[in-house]
Amino acid sequence: MIKVEIVGSSITPFDSNDNQKEKGAELIFNGRVRGTEHGKKIKMLEYEQYEEMAEKELRIIAQEAQNKFSIKDLLCRHRIGEVKVGETSLHVSIWSKHRKEGLEAMSFFIIELKKRVPIWKWAILENGEKIPSECKHE
Amino acid sequence: MIKIRLKCFSQVKYALGTNEIIFELEDETFTDDLEKLVRKKAEGKLDNVTLSTAVNKKYISKNIELVDGDEVAFIPPVQGG
């Protein structure tokens, strides 16, 4: 199963459960907002998206990950708008038969997301100034 | 003449000072022609910015001819996650 969503408020994690009989690995990734950008303390990040295209690209990458690594499920929620320091901006849940393909798929999905999904962010400093966020494709 | 909707994000929005511009262009205008126009309009603010092209919300890798009603975005380096 593939599920991707872009949300405008706090991310609710996907349900975990004990009823998966053939899925031996459940991986959860939460990307959270760091408190510094360019060495300066920040209050929050402000994310903007290319509406419709961002979600479409997320779905394409999720499908690629599923095909490439034979994972069972990839579920993703990406938040846009203002996200305060410490809050989750990206939540990904992957279920797979074994851990190896799940870990590889998680890495692939996040790397490709950071290269291709049309989402951008600005850092809001403690004094209210808005500066471009650090952008690293690693 | 063709009418094209340009969507602006991040550095492009900052450089052009708007979210969206409607262009009326000659027939047989290609994506590369519009990118040159946008860079010129930005007056140097996009000179060091690599832009990918999306037409109707899909990345394209070739220089294609635009048609009336197309939505175009020149996408600066993305920063999701």
Backbone of each chain as ProteinMPNN parsed JSONL, in Angstrom:
{"seq_chain_A": "MIKVEIVGSSITPFDSNDNQKEKGAELIFNGRVRGTEHGKKIKMLEYEQYEEMAEKELRIIAQEAQNKFSIKDLLCRHRIGEVKVGETSLHVSIWSKHRKEGLEAMSFFIIELKKRVPIWKWAILENGEKIPSECKHE", "coords_chain_A": {"N_chain_A": [[0.837, -1.191, 0.0], [0.47, 2.22, -0.777], [0.591, 5.425, 0.596], [0.342, 8.84, 0.568], [0.466, 12.092, 1.917], [-0.047, 15.602, 2.115], [-0.02, 17.899, 4.658], [-1.526, 20.566, 6.567], [-1.268, 21.058, 9.229], [-0.349, 19.927, 12.595], [1.376, 16.799, 12.479], [-0.196, 13.707, 12.513], [0.85, 10.608, 13.609], [1.104, 7.582, 11.617], [-0.895, 4.668, 12.215], [0.394, 2.089, 14.272], [0.594, -1.481, 14.52], [-0.125, -4.798, 15.842], [-0.781, -6.823, 14.186], [0.316, -7.646, 11.811], [1.203, -10.227, 9.917], [3.065, -11.082, 8.002], [4.934, -9.133, 7.719], [7.944, -8.319, 8.728], [9.416, -6.122, 9.49], [9.111, -2.859, 10.709], [9.522, 0.393, 9.974], [10.033, 3.629, 11.201], [10.247, 7.022, 10.458], [10.856, 10.249, 11.624], [11.179, 13.455, 10.631], [12.436, 16.327, 12.066], [12.205, 19.796, 13.053], [15.131, 21.609, 13.338], [16.801, 23.703, 15.788], [18.556, 25.641, 14.882], [19.771, 27.591, 12.117], [22.072, 28.324, 9.61], [23.809, 28.846, 11.679], [22.346, 30.451, 13.355], [19.851, 31.03, 15.874], [16.561, 29.791, 15.517], [12.947, 30.317, 15.284], [11.031, 28.903, 13.93], [10.319, 26.939, 10.945], [9.133, 27.829, 7.727], [7.186, 26.264, 5.438], [6.614, 25.967, 1.941], [4.661, 24.773, -0.817], [4.366, 23.391, -4.146], [1.326, 23.183, -5.055], [-0.559, 20.223, -5.514], [1.36, 19.214, -7.412], [3.47, 18.608, -5.679], [2.455, 16.583, -4.008], [1.913, 14.691, -5.94], [4.499, 14.081, -6.924], [5.614, 13.014, -4.605], [4.137, 10.67, -4.44], [4.939, 9.353, -6.775], [7.657, 8.855, -6.191], [7.391, 7.237, -3.943], [6.189, 5.03, -5.101], [8.246, 4.226, -6.801], [10.127, 3.474, -4.871], [8.825, 1.318, -3.713], [8.72, -0.476, -5.871], [11.448, -0.843, -6.408], [12.598, -1.902, -4.068], [10.946, -3.857, -3.099], [9.207, -3.485, -0.885], [6.46, -3.67, 1.463], [4.58, -1.69, 2.365], [4.397, 1.876, 2.111], [4.087, 4.783, 3.792], [3.43, 8.197, 4.032], [3.575, 11.402, 5.49], [3.803, 14.816, 4.901], [4.407, 17.952, 6.247], [3.24, 21.304, 5.69], [3.444, 24.961, 5.709], [3.759, 26.834, 8.772], [6.15, 25.458, 10.925], [7.123, 24.695, 14.06], [10.213, 24.796, 15.988], [11.466, 21.644, 16.829], [9.145, 20.305, 16.218], [7.488, 17.844, 14.105], [8.15, 17.628, 10.675], [8.165, 15.856, 8.653], [6.944, 12.629, 8.224], [7.443, 9.245, 7.975], [6.483, 5.95, 7.312], [7.444, 2.673, 6.928], [6.757, -0.608, 5.942], [8.066, -3.84, 5.739], [9.14, -7.128, 4.574], [11.635, -7.998, 5.543], [14.286, -6.343, 7.441], [16.351, -5.222, 5.854], [15.569, -4.414, 3.189], [13.68, -2.578, 3.885], [15.113, -0.58, 5.282], [16.834, 0.287, 3.24], [14.964, 1.225, 1.412], [13.837, 3.324, 2.847], [15.968, 5.128, 3.045], [16.434, 5.667, 0.303], [13.924, 6.805, -0.392], [13.813, 9.175, 1.138], [16.085, 10.575, 0.277], [15.474, 10.955, -2.456], [13.126, 12.42, -2.231], [14.103, 14.805, -1.173], [15.465, 15.733, -3.351], [13.608, 16.067, -5.381], [10.875, 16.706, -4.779], [8.616, 19.359, -5.033], [8.893, 21.393, -2.714], [9.579, 23.993, -0.453], [11.542, 25.854, 1.971], [11.655, 28.386, 4.51], [13.546, 29.992, 7.01], [12.497, 31.228, 10.121], [13.737, 33.614, 12.114], [14.545, 34.258, 15.624], [14.164, 36.949, 16.043], [12.206, 37.506, 14.26], [12.974, 37.868, 11.645], [13.087, 36.71, 8.254], [14.751, 34.168, 6.599], [16.381, 32.43, 3.853], [16.247, 28.893, 4.058], [18.794, 26.496, 5.003], [19.988, 24.425, 2.445], [20.421, 21.194, 1.764], [21.255, 18.404, -0.08], [21.531, 15.606, 1.031]], "CA_chain_A": [[0.0, 0.0, 0.0], [1.139, 3.528, -0.805], [-0.269, 6.524, 1.036], [1.104, 10.078, 0.791], [-0.406, 13.228, 2.219], [0.555, 16.868, 2.549], [-0.974, 18.403, 5.655], [-1.259, 21.945, 6.966], [-1.198, 21.193, 10.692], [0.481, 18.897, 13.25], [1.298, 15.468, 11.862], [-0.625, 12.558, 13.304], [1.578, 9.429, 13.098], [0.313, 6.455, 11.125], [-1.122, 3.638, 13.234], [1.192, 0.877, 14.319], [-0.285, -2.543, 15.028], [0.523, -6.092, 16.088], [-1.52, -7.839, 13.422], [0.95, -7.884, 10.506], [1.788, -11.57, 10.043], [4.14, -11.314, 7.02], [5.794, -7.947, 7.639], [8.817, -8.438, 9.891], [10.088, -4.856, 9.838], [8.337, -1.621, 10.663], [10.451, 1.512, 10.167], [9.391, 4.941, 11.359], [11.159, 8.171, 10.419], [10.296, 11.566, 11.866], [12.086, 14.582, 10.424], [12.004, 17.415, 12.967], [12.827, 21.097, 12.797], [16.252, 21.955, 14.226], [16.709, 25.046, 16.373], [19.5, 26.613, 14.301], [19.994, 27.64, 10.664], [23.2, 29.235, 9.357], [24.394, 29.195, 12.971], [21.487, 31.371, 14.112], [18.683, 30.392, 16.483], [15.309, 30.086, 14.799], [11.68, 29.996, 15.975], [10.267, 27.928, 13.136], [10.487, 26.943, 9.491], [7.884, 28.011, 6.989], [7.256, 25.45, 4.22], [5.631, 26.186, 0.879], [4.642, 23.673, -1.777], [3.658, 23.539, -5.416], [0.141, 22.378, -4.752], [-0.865, 19.078, -6.395], [2.577, 18.596, -7.953], [4.279, 18.065, -4.58], [1.884, 15.294, -3.595], [2.079, 13.763, -7.071], [5.903, 13.641, -6.935], [5.799, 12.112, -3.448], [3.538, 9.372, -4.783], [5.808, 8.717, -7.788], [8.876, 8.363, -5.512], [6.973, 6.117, -3.087], [5.978, 3.89, -6.002], [9.59, 3.785, -7.218], [10.734, 2.784, -3.721], [8.156, 0.017, -3.561], [9.14, -1.346, -6.976], [12.888, -1.103, -6.353], [13.026, -2.627, -2.864], [9.942, -4.875, -2.721], [8.595, -3.273, 0.43], [5.007, -3.91, 1.449], [3.832, -0.438, 2.504], [5.113, 3.133, 2.374], [3.107, 5.793, 4.188], [4.184, 9.438, 4.248], [2.895, 12.69, 5.687], [4.702, 15.972, 4.904], [3.675, 19.135, 6.712], [3.608, 22.6, 5.117], [3.082, 26.091, 6.579], [4.717, 27.098, 9.853], [6.459, 24.3, 11.771], [8.001, 25.196, 15.129], [11.395, 24.001, 16.356], [11.166, 20.419, 17.562], [7.969, 19.615, 15.669], [7.731, 16.961, 12.961], [7.753, 18.144, 9.359], [8.064, 14.707, 7.743], [6.723, 11.353, 8.921], [7.406, 8.144, 7.005], [6.376, 4.612, 7.893], [7.642, 1.622, 5.916], [6.623, -2.0, 6.382], [8.666, -4.761, 4.774], [9.284, -8.489, 5.095], [12.873, -7.982, 6.327], [14.732, -4.975, 7.719], [17.295, -4.682, 4.871], [14.906, -3.67, 2.112], [12.986, -1.447, 4.506], [16.109, 0.472, 5.553], [17.279, 0.839, 1.949], [13.845, 1.981, 0.824], [13.678, 4.565, 3.612], [17.042, 6.021, 2.63], [16.138, 6.063, -1.079], [12.735, 7.668, -0.43], [14.098, 10.514, 1.699], [17.042, 11.24, -0.62], [14.776, 11.389, -3.675], [12.197, 13.481, -1.813], [14.853, 16.059, -1.014], [15.931, 16.177, -4.665], [12.593, 16.208, -6.438], [9.514, 17.155, -4.421], [8.621, 20.83, -5.004], [8.596, 21.989, -1.403], [10.691, 24.88, -0.069], [11.368, 26.336, 3.337], [12.305, 29.598, 4.995], [13.75, 29.972, 8.463], [12.061, 32.434, 10.817], [14.637, 33.803, 13.262], [13.885, 34.659, 16.87], [13.766, 38.37, 15.936], [11.142, 37.615, 13.253], [13.525, 37.953, 10.295], [12.878, 35.495, 7.454], [15.909, 33.938, 5.731], [16.297, 31.13, 3.18], [16.741, 27.778, 4.866], [19.927, 25.754, 4.464], [19.465, 23.414, 1.526], [21.444, 20.174, 1.535], [20.703, 17.163, -0.625], [22.403, 14.523, 1.508]], "C_chain_A": [[0.883, 1.256, 0.0], [0.13, 4.562, -0.307], [0.617, 7.743, 1.259], [0.128, 11.224, 1.0], [0.435, 14.453, 2.551], [-0.47, 17.535, 3.455], [-0.539, 19.796, 6.132], [-1.207, 22.16, 8.465], [-0.405, 20.015, 11.264], [0.274, 17.519, 12.632], [0.846, 14.431, 12.879], [0.1, 11.332, 12.761], [0.618, 8.361, 12.562], [0.201, 5.405, 12.228], [-0.079, 2.526, 13.122], [0.23, -0.238, 14.756], [0.46, -3.864, 15.122], [-0.089, -7.212, 15.25], [-0.917, -8.144, 12.054], [1.715, -9.216, 10.573], [2.985, -11.804, 9.119], [5.113, -10.15, 6.911], [6.665, -7.901, 8.897], [9.507, -7.159, 10.323], [9.132, -3.689, 9.692], [9.309, -0.486, 10.954], [9.674, 2.818, 10.233], [10.477, 6.018, 11.287], [10.373, 9.445, 10.695], [11.372, 12.605, 11.633], [11.561, 15.76, 11.228], [12.792, 18.685, 12.7], [13.908, 21.365, 13.84], [16.154, 23.409, 14.679], [17.669, 26.067, 15.81], [19.566, 26.47, 12.785], [21.096, 28.663, 10.432], [23.827, 29.703, 10.679], [23.552, 30.147, 13.813], [20.298, 30.607, 14.691], [17.422, 30.78, 15.711], [14.1, 29.73, 15.661], [10.958, 28.869, 15.257], [10.757, 27.93, 11.696], [9.121, 27.165, 8.866], [8.019, 27.279, 5.658], [6.212, 25.914, 3.216], [5.739, 25.046, -0.121], [4.066, 24.157, -3.114], [2.474, 22.592, -5.309], [-0.161, 21.389, -5.881], [0.418, 18.416, -6.899], [3.409, 17.961, -6.842], [3.758, 16.68, -4.174], [2.054, 14.245, -4.699], [3.51, 13.219, -7.117], [6.193, 12.686, -5.781], [5.284, 10.713, -3.793], [4.409, 8.627, -5.791], [7.041, 8.105, -7.107], [8.537, 7.165, -4.619], [6.786, 4.856, -3.933], [7.319, 3.332, -6.48], [10.262, 2.99, -6.096], [10.124, 1.395, -3.558], [8.615, -0.957, -4.651], [10.596, -1.777, -6.842], [13.278, -2.024, -5.199], [12.019, -3.672, -2.364], [9.432, -4.712, -1.292], [7.089, -3.45, 0.319], [4.247, -2.585, 1.432], [4.781, 0.744, 2.683], [4.057, 4.209, 2.611], [3.864, 7.068, 4.544], [3.244, 10.616, 4.486], [3.968, 13.783, 5.731], [3.878, 17.187, 5.295], [4.131, 20.373, 5.948], [3.08, 23.71, 6.029], [4.135, 26.242, 7.66], [4.896, 25.859, 10.732], [7.503, 24.739, 12.803], [9.167, 24.237, 15.396], [10.96, 22.794, 17.193], [9.987, 19.647, 16.998], [8.348, 18.792, 14.434], [7.253, 17.621, 11.669], [7.549, 16.999, 8.362], [7.941, 13.423, 8.554], [6.588, 10.259, 7.866], [7.353, 6.818, 7.754], [6.509, 3.596, 6.766], [7.519, 0.256, 6.57], [7.235, -2.885, 5.301], [8.822, -6.14, 5.418], [10.505, -8.57, 6.012], [13.374, -6.552, 6.487], [15.538, -4.354, 6.576], [16.587, -3.842, 3.805], [14.152, -2.456, 2.658], [13.932, -0.274, 4.751], [16.582, 1.128, 4.254], [16.188, 1.7, 1.315], [13.663, 3.321, 1.537], [14.724, 5.588, 3.162], [16.781, 6.559, 1.222], [14.993, 7.083, -1.11], [13.067, 9.086, 0.039], [15.086, 11.273, 0.809], [16.328, 11.784, -1.863], [13.786, 12.508, -3.374], [12.916, 14.825, -1.762], [15.396, 16.588, -2.335], [14.793, 16.655, -5.559], [11.262, 16.823, -6.03], [9.491, 18.679, -4.28], [8.035, 21.412, -3.719], [9.823, 22.814, -1.028], [10.459, 25.374, 1.356], [12.172, 27.607, 3.603], [12.449, 29.461, 6.498], [13.267, 31.298, 9.041], [12.911, 32.558, 12.082], [13.862, 34.282, 14.491], [13.446, 36.132, 16.844], [12.704, 38.594, 14.85], [11.653, 37.691, 11.827], [13.379, 36.615, 9.568], [14.065, 35.317, 6.511], [15.755, 32.586, 5.026], [16.88, 30.036, 4.066], [17.976, 27.165, 4.209], [19.375, 24.626, 3.603], [20.562, 22.41, 1.232], [20.773, 18.914, 1.039], [21.604, 16.007, -0.221], [21.566, 13.362, 1.979]], "O_chain_A": [[1.9, 1.324, 0.69], [-1.027, 4.575, -0.728], [1.55, 7.686, 2.059], [-0.906, 11.307, 0.337], [1.487, 14.353, 3.183], [-1.629, 17.714, 3.081], [0.641, 20.147, 6.103], [-1.113, 23.294, 8.933], [0.142, 19.205, 10.516], [-0.846, 17.127, 12.307], [1.426, 14.295, 13.956], [-0.016, 11.033, 11.573], [-0.527, 8.259, 13.001], [1.092, 5.272, 13.067], [0.276, 2.088, 12.028], [-0.835, 0.046, 15.304], [1.54, -4.026, 14.553], [0.065, -8.393, 15.562], [-1.542, -8.813, 11.23], [2.758, -9.302, 11.221], [3.835, -12.641, 9.422], [6.026, -10.185, 6.086], [6.213, -7.508, 9.973], [10.114, -7.107, 11.392], [8.438, -3.551, 8.684], [9.861, -0.406, 12.052], [8.778, 3.072, 9.427], [11.497, 5.932, 11.971], [9.341, 9.69, 10.07], [12.371, 12.64, 12.352], [10.4, 16.148, 11.099], [13.909, 18.643, 12.183], [13.655, 21.353, 15.045], [15.508, 24.233, 14.033], [17.626, 27.235, 16.198], [19.433, 25.373, 12.244], [21.056, 29.755, 10.998], [24.317, 30.829, 10.774], [23.995, 30.6, 14.868], [19.799, 29.66, 14.083], [17.242, 31.93, 15.311], [14.197, 28.964, 16.62], [10.355, 27.997, 15.882], [11.512, 28.81, 11.282], [8.095, 26.746, 9.402], [8.869, 27.63, 4.84], [5.075, 26.215, 3.578], [6.794, 24.426, -0.253], [3.383, 25.178, -3.191], [2.604, 21.376, -5.451], [-0.024, 21.715, -7.06], [0.553, 17.195, -6.825], [3.991, 16.894, -7.037], [4.531, 15.735, -4.018], [2.305, 13.072, -4.427], [3.708, 12.022, -7.326], [6.906, 11.695, -5.935], [5.919, 9.707, -3.475], [4.597, 7.416, -5.678], [7.423, 6.974, -7.408], [9.299, 6.201, -4.546], [7.174, 3.76, -3.53], [7.504, 2.117, -6.555], [10.888, 1.959, -6.345], [10.831, 0.422, -3.298], [8.866, -2.13, -4.373], [10.941, -2.925, -7.122], [14.19, -2.839, -5.339], [12.229, -4.294, -1.323], [9.25, -5.698, -0.577], [6.518, -3.389, -0.769], [3.376, -2.376, 0.588], [5.827, 0.627, 3.321], [3.242, 4.502, 1.737], [4.844, 7.015, 5.287], [2.254, 10.798, 3.777], [4.923, 13.691, 6.502], [2.799, 17.426, 4.753], [5.306, 20.474, 5.595], [2.363, 23.444, 6.994], [5.279, 25.824, 7.481], [3.923, 25.284, 11.219], [8.623, 25.107, 12.45], [9.112, 23.049, 15.078], [10.184, 22.924, 18.14], [9.842, 18.455, 17.271], [9.384, 19.016, 13.81], [6.124, 18.102, 11.573], [6.852, 17.152, 7.359], [8.737, 13.167, 9.457], [5.735, 10.333, 6.981], [8.094, 6.603, 8.713], [5.781, 3.653, 5.775], [8.106, 0.001, 7.622], [6.967, -2.713, 4.112], [8.662, -6.303, 6.627], [10.437, -9.127, 7.108], [12.945, -5.653, 5.763], [15.453, -3.151, 6.328], [16.966, -2.698, 3.554], [14.007, -1.442, 1.976], [13.599, 0.876, 4.465], [16.714, 2.349, 4.17], [16.461, 2.762, 0.756], [13.37, 4.333, 0.9], [14.41, 6.756, 2.928], [16.894, 7.76, 0.979], [15.092, 8.109, -1.785], [12.657, 10.069, -0.58], [14.941, 12.479, 0.611], [16.549, 12.925, -2.268], [13.626, 13.434, -4.169], [12.409, 15.84, -2.239], [15.75, 17.763, -2.433], [14.983, 17.538, -6.395], [10.583, 17.412, -6.871], [10.259, 19.237, -3.495], [6.885, 21.847, -3.653], [10.959, 22.396, -1.254], [9.346, 25.322, 1.879], [13.217, 27.851, 3.0], [11.592, 28.89, 7.173], [13.589, 32.365, 8.516], [12.826, 31.735, 12.993], [12.693, 34.657, 14.407], [12.494, 36.519, 17.521], [12.346, 39.735, 14.555], [10.866, 37.591, 10.886], [13.522, 35.545, 10.159], [14.361, 36.205, 5.712], [15.076, 31.695, 5.538], [17.89, 30.241, 4.74], [18.177, 27.3, 3.002], [18.414, 23.955, 3.982], [21.526, 22.725, 0.535], [19.836, 18.412, 1.66], [22.357, 15.488, -1.044], [22.108, 12.348, 2.419]]}, "seq_chain_B": "MIKIRLKCFSQVKYALGTNEIIFELEDETFTDDLEKLVRKKAEGKLDNVTLSTAVNKKYISKNIELVDGDEVAFIPPVQGG", "coords_chain_B": {"N_chain_B": [[-1.322, 34.137, -30.832], [-0.521, 32.979, -27.51], [-1.674, 32.126, -24.219], [-0.082, 31.922, -21.148], [0.269, 30.585, -17.903], [2.378, 31.462, -15.361], [3.742, 29.981, -12.56], [5.121, 30.915, -9.462], [7.685, 30.202, -7.149], [9.482, 30.133, -4.014], [12.794, 31.14, -4.523], [12.261, 32.175, -7.053], [9.812, 33.393, -6.75], [10.549, 35.321, -4.908], [12.386, 36.756, -6.46], [10.811, 37.766, -8.543], [8.755, 38.924, -7.231], [6.12, 38.076, -6.962], [3.382, 35.665, -6.892], [2.413, 34.611, -9.195], [2.259, 34.965, -12.736], [0.672, 36.044, -15.681], [1.415, 35.391, -18.969], [1.306, 36.69, -22.241], [2.129, 35.318, -25.165], [4.011, 34.886, -28.237], [2.957, 32.554, -30.78], [4.509, 29.328, -31.065], [6.371, 29.571, -29.028], [8.902, 28.391, -26.914], [9.786, 26.423, -23.979], [12.388, 27.098, -23.125], [12.629, 29.673, -24.142], [10.788, 31.067, -22.6], [11.957, 30.762, -20.101], [14.28, 32.291, -20.404], [13.116, 34.796, -20.64], [11.973, 35.077, -18.123], [14.249, 35.03, -16.489], [15.433, 37.375, -17.366], [13.549, 39.232, -16.556], [13.907, 38.999, -13.865], [16.106, 40.454, -13.351], [18.838, 39.75, -12.797], [18.656, 38.503, -10.332], [18.27, 35.792, -10.441], [20.481, 34.717, -11.534], [22.451, 32.929, -10.556], [21.025, 30.719, -9.985], [19.923, 27.454, -10.317], [17.435, 26.188, -12.391], [14.748, 23.935, -12.647], [12.314, 22.683, -14.966], [8.797, 22.696, -15.02], [5.883, 21.665, -16.638], [2.505, 22.033, -16.672], [2.406, 20.867, -14.135], [4.262, 18.802, -14.206], [7.53, 17.498, -14.315], [9.758, 18.392, -16.933], [12.272, 17.397, -19.25], [13.14, 18.246, -21.632], [13.345, 20.865, -24.124], [10.377, 22.203, -24.801], [7.588, 23.011, -26.956], [5.318, 25.523, -26.048], [1.803, 25.551, -25.341], [-1.398, 27.15, -25.743], [-2.819, 28.011, -22.646], [-1.187, 26.507, -21.02], [0.382, 25.719, -17.87], [3.2, 26.855, -16.279], [6.158, 26.275, -14.388], [9.214, 27.396, -13.12], [11.478, 25.733, -11.404], [13.224, 26.242, -8.514], [16.087, 24.925, -6.596], [14.885, 22.31, -4.566], [13.554, 21.8, -1.214], [12.418, 19.927, 0.543], [11.36, 17.924, 3.396]], "CA_chain_B": [[-0.863, 34.383, -29.452], [-0.907, 31.988, -26.507], [-1.668, 32.635, -22.851], [0.613, 30.972, -20.267], [0.277, 30.945, -16.474], [3.654, 31.131, -14.706], [3.654, 29.879, -11.097], [6.433, 31.298, -8.896], [7.933, 29.668, -5.808], [10.781, 30.308, -3.387], [13.651, 32.208, -5.05], [11.634, 32.799, -8.228], [8.788, 34.289, -6.189], [11.288, 36.432, -4.303], [13.013, 37.558, -7.521], [9.806, 38.448, -9.374], [7.858, 39.645, -6.331], [4.719, 37.671, -7.132], [3.129, 34.209, -6.93], [1.897, 34.149, -10.486], [2.211, 35.953, -13.829], [0.091, 35.56, -16.941], [2.143, 35.892, -20.131], [0.756, 36.507, -23.584], [3.355, 35.061, -25.941], [3.843, 34.507, -29.637], [2.901, 31.119, -31.077], [5.817, 28.675, -31.214], [7.297, 29.887, -27.939], [9.344, 27.178, -26.23], [10.063, 26.606, -22.54], [13.662, 27.816, -22.95], [12.373, 31.096, -24.431], [10.117, 31.648, -21.43], [12.94, 30.83, -19.004], [15.128, 33.473, -20.663], [12.284, 35.968, -20.341], [11.831, 35.137, -16.659], [15.554, 35.422, -15.925], [15.637, 38.787, -17.69], [12.615, 39.968, -15.692], [14.425, 38.933, -12.489], [17.185, 41.451, -13.291], [20.061, 39.231, -12.185], [18.447, 37.796, -9.051], [18.255, 34.33, -10.641], [21.655, 34.372, -12.351], [23.186, 31.773, -10.034], [20.043, 29.73, -9.511], [19.568, 26.404, -11.275], [15.978, 26.024, -12.428], [14.139, 22.84, -13.401], [11.087, 23.166, -15.596], [7.587, 21.862, -14.953], [4.758, 22.133, -17.453], [1.269, 21.402, -16.191], [2.73, 20.151, -12.896], [5.085, 17.62, -14.476], [8.882, 17.867, -14.741], [10.144, 18.048, -18.304], [13.73, 17.488, -19.381], [13.459, 18.779, -22.962], [12.802, 22.166, -24.491], [9.16, 21.876, -25.556], [6.771, 24.146, -27.391], [4.189, 25.783, -25.152], [0.509, 25.728, -26.019], [-2.31, 28.035, -25.032], [-3.399, 27.456, -21.416], [-0.192, 25.77, -20.212], [0.88, 26.269, -16.595], [4.653, 26.598, -16.244], [6.905, 26.708, -13.194], [10.669, 27.174, -13.128], [11.587, 25.254, -10.028], [14.559, 26.351, -7.907], [16.408, 23.736, -5.783], [13.813, 22.038, -3.608], [14.048, 21.7, 0.176], [11.466, 19.198, 1.387], [11.876, 17.077, 4.467]], "C_chain_B": [[-1.335, 33.26, -28.532], [-0.828, 32.628, -25.118], [-1.097, 31.549, -21.923], [0.553, 31.487, -18.836], [1.615, 30.51, -15.864], [3.438, 31.114, -13.194], [5.054, 30.115, -10.52], [6.56, 30.812, -7.449], [9.337, 30.055, -5.34], [11.582, 31.448, -4.04], [13.044, 32.917, -6.26], [10.562, 33.794, -7.763], [9.459, 35.546, -5.608], [11.834, 37.359, -5.395], [11.987, 38.368, -8.313], [8.768, 39.195, -8.531], [6.398, 39.279, -6.471], [4.601, 36.145, -7.167], [2.853, 33.704, -8.344], [1.93, 35.288, -11.504], [1.533, 35.295, -15.03], [0.871, 36.223, -18.083], [1.31, 35.694, -21.397], [1.949, 36.455, -24.531], [3.01, 34.724, -27.385], [3.653, 32.986, -29.741], [4.333, 30.61, -31.263], [6.853, 29.212, -30.214], [7.624, 28.581, -27.215], [9.675, 27.488, -24.769], [11.368, 27.378, -22.31], [13.496, 29.326, -23.197], [11.749, 31.764, -23.203], [11.089, 31.759, -20.252], [13.853, 32.05, -19.179], [14.391, 34.752, -20.295], [12.171, 36.179, -18.824], [13.141, 35.585, -16.02], [15.827, 36.908, -16.178], [14.789, 39.661, -16.765], [13.131, 40.025, -14.243], [15.62, 39.863, -12.273], [18.41, 40.961, -12.497], [19.852, 38.416, -10.919], [18.424, 36.27, -9.212], [19.497, 33.836, -11.392], [22.389, 33.12, -11.865], [22.254, 30.657, -9.543], [19.737, 28.733, -10.626], [18.062, 26.192, -11.221], [15.607, 24.775, -13.222], [12.82, 23.366, -13.958], [9.956, 22.167, -15.385], [6.522, 22.499, -15.837], [3.544, 21.32, -17.045], [1.561, 20.406, -15.058], [3.477, 18.838, -13.125], [6.462, 18.099, -14.931], [9.078, 17.506, -16.212], [11.656, 18.226, -18.423], [14.125, 18.061, -20.736], [12.842, 20.161, -23.134], [11.56, 21.927, -25.347], [8.385, 23.144, -25.927], [5.584, 24.295, -26.449], [2.907, 25.932, -25.97], [-0.398, 26.563, -25.128], [-2.879, 27.332, -23.792], [-2.407, 26.685, -20.552], [0.112, 26.511, -18.906], [2.349, 25.873, -16.484], [5.215, 27.048, -14.905], [8.377, 26.42, -13.425], [11.061, 26.947, -11.673], [13.019, 25.373, -9.504], [14.849, 25.111, -7.061], [15.388, 23.541, -4.665], [14.403, 21.715, -2.238], [13.089, 20.946, 1.078], [12.164, 18.406, 2.476], [11.967, 17.791, 5.796]], "O_chain_B": [[-2.395, 32.67, -28.738], [-0.033, 33.536, -24.874], [-1.569, 30.412, -21.917], [0.76, 32.674, -18.584], [1.939, 29.322, -15.856], [3.004, 32.109, -12.614], [6.043, 29.584, -11.025], [5.652, 30.993, -6.637], [10.246, 30.272, -6.142], [11.109, 32.583, -4.104], [13.277, 34.107, -6.472], [10.428, 34.887, -8.313], [8.99, 36.668, -5.799], [11.758, 38.583, -5.278], [12.249, 39.505, -8.706], [7.997, 39.999, -9.054], [5.524, 40.079, -6.138], [5.571, 35.434, -7.43], [3.036, 32.525, -8.645], [1.659, 36.44, -11.164], [1.795, 34.135, -15.348], [0.974, 37.448, -18.153], [0.689, 34.647, -21.586], [2.683, 37.432, -24.676], [1.887, 34.336, -27.708], [4.131, 32.232, -28.893], [5.243, 31.377, -31.579], [8.043, 29.295, -30.515], [6.738, 27.772, -26.939], [9.823, 28.646, -24.378], [11.446, 28.212, -21.408], [14.141, 30.145, -22.543], [12.127, 32.871, -22.82], [11.049, 32.73, -19.497], [14.156, 32.751, -18.214], [14.966, 35.671, -19.714], [12.261, 37.3, -18.324], [13.142, 36.422, -15.117], [16.376, 37.606, -15.326], [15.246, 40.687, -16.261], [12.836, 40.962, -13.501], [16.086, 40.035, -11.146], [18.938, 41.672, -11.642], [20.762, 37.715, -10.475], [18.546, 35.541, -8.228], [19.555, 32.686, -11.829], [22.891, 32.341, -12.675], [22.66, 29.775, -8.786], [19.347, 29.113, -11.73], [17.484, 26.036, -10.145], [16.091, 24.576, -14.337], [12.284, 24.366, -13.48], [10.132, 20.96, -15.549], [6.292, 23.707, -15.789], [3.556, 20.09, -17.069], [1.048, 19.287, -15.028], [3.347, 17.89, -12.351], [6.58, 18.967, -15.796], [8.628, 16.458, -16.675], [12.242, 19.095, -17.778], [15.301, 18.335, -20.975], [11.945, 20.563, -22.393], [11.675, 21.495, -26.494], [8.518, 24.191, -25.293], [4.929, 23.313, -26.098], [2.924, 26.373, -27.12], [-0.188, 26.666, -23.919], [-3.36, 26.202, -23.876], [-2.759, 26.254, -19.454], [0.102, 27.741, -18.845], [2.693, 24.696, -16.583], [4.804, 28.071, -14.357], [8.745, 25.334, -13.872], [10.984, 27.847, -10.837], [13.92, 24.688, -9.988], [13.94, 24.313, -6.826], [15.068, 24.468, -3.922], [15.586, 21.399, -2.114], [12.954, 21.283, 2.255], [13.384, 18.244, 2.476], [12.386, 17.196, 6.789]]}, "name": "protein", "num_of_chains": 2, "seq": "MIKVEIVGSSITPFDSNDNQKEKGAELIFNGRVRGTEHGKKIKMLEYEQYEEMAEKELRIIAQEAQNKFSIKDLLCRHRIGEVKVGETSLHVSIWSKHRKEGLEAMSFFIIELKKRVPIWKWAILENGEKIPSECKHEMIKIRLKCFSQVKYALGTNEIIFELEDETFTDDLEKLVRKKAEGKLDNVTLSTAVNKKYISKNIELVDGDEVAFIPPVQGG"}
